[in-house]
């Protein structure tokens, strides 16, 4: 592992638990309060059906459609009028609670940031950047992040190599100076490692079979500082 200058950090499963996903009923309720939006009675069913079909197609192509894509498809199927998909997306995720950030993980992040590490949030999420920033602010860690790289904003999800390219661009440094940390073996460990970054997998259980030897594991984000200090000690 090269000297780490930038910490690229996953969100769900690493900093936070899982937040609720919007269903057609909730989305219809939110959209009906937006000026100029027309929402037919069958929109909730149309949205849920469109989401199910798109996810089946996405699995076959190993991708995942954005929330805006699902919303657009449901509008086409139901005849709904949604003049501004961006505004509609923000309204939905403002009305829906985000995932709860783990206080222990937040404290560990603050300690890591104080050591001088540049921190980039690197997350697969439907939530708009403004909504996610509010979640970080409420947990007292918004100022720890120099940049947010979110799949919903990019239109590209981990483990697409273009996602890691966007992380490197946001970090403003070579890949070998970036440590990617997250809980998903493919998205947060194997993918960034193959792209040229260092990676640490957060997993409370045993080391996953087949994980490349160059990838380390910790059981919780609070162990990362000790892991980095141990690495520095061995390198010196």
C-alpha positions, 0 to 999 in steps of 0.5 A: 500500500502506498502512502495514503493521502485520500480516503474514499469512503462508502456510505451505506454499510460503512458510515450508516445503516440502510435507509428506506426506499421510496415506493409508488404510494409515497412518491405519488403523495409527494408529487401531487404537492408539486406545482404543475405535476399531474399524477393519475390514480394508477401511478403507484402501481405503475411505478412499482411495476416499472421498478420491478421490470427495470431491476430485472433488466438491470441484473441481466446487464449488471447495472442499476437504473437511476431513480430518475429513469424509473420515475420517467418510465412510470410517468410514461406508462401512467400518463403522469405529467412530471415537468421537472424530474430533478425537482421531483427527485429532490422532493421525494428524497427530502420527504423520505428519511435518509439512513442513520449514520453510526455515531461510532463511525462518524467519530472515527471519520472525524479522527481520521480527517484530523490527521490530514487525510482528504476525504471523499464520499463515494456512494451508490445512491439514488439520493441527490447530493443536497439531501445527502449533504444534509444527512452528513451535516446533521451527523456533524461530519459534513466538513470532513468531506472535500467532495461527494461522488454519488452514482445518482449524480454521475449516472454511473455506479460502482463497480463501473471503472468510470466511477473510480475515475470520477473519485480520482478526479474529485480527489485530485491525486493519483489512484495509488494515493487513494484508499477506498474503504467500504463494506461491499467486496466487489464495489468497495474492494475488488473494483477500486483495487483493480483500478489501482487504488488501495482498498480496505473491506469493512466486514464484521465477519470472516474474510470473504473467500477469494478476496485478493491478497492485497486487500485488508479487512477491518470489522468497523471503521473505528479500526481503520486508524490502527490499521493505517498506523500499523502499515506506516510502522511496517513501511518505516 
